[in-house]
């Protein structure tokens, strides 16, 4: 597993990504995948938490064969309390199998909203709700359990 910080995070350790950073961040993700392909044989998954998952999903629309599957942790479906501002315009272009892991108390979209949005994706998808989790999804208390759940979901399902 390779964990990397997006270029915006490398320049700005705290706070949200600045406007206009998406292209640079997607390039950073592409470079991370290329680095992984140099190190491992077999399947490569790309994903991220919130904005990182969103940028990963946008990247695979232009390069569907880049990775074998997509992992989105707490996809930011819409800004909190603004459910009409959906961030799904690229969803119909996603062909890469995808696993969406989402907390049942996430302010960036309910499980029902995300399930409806996933219907826009033509590739195979799976939604894995995490009971009681908010947008942070992974906490010090549930880290090991969450990692186990995600690994099992990838291993056991033919959807991704």
Secondary structure, DSSP 8 states (H G I E B T S, - for coil): ------HHHHH-SSS---TT-HHHHHHHHHHHHHHHHHH--S--EEEEETHHHHHHHHHHHH-TTS-SEEEEES---S-TT-TTS---TTGGG--S-EEEEEETT-TT--HHHHHHHHTT--S-EEEEEETT--TT---TTTHHHHHHHHHHHHHH-S--
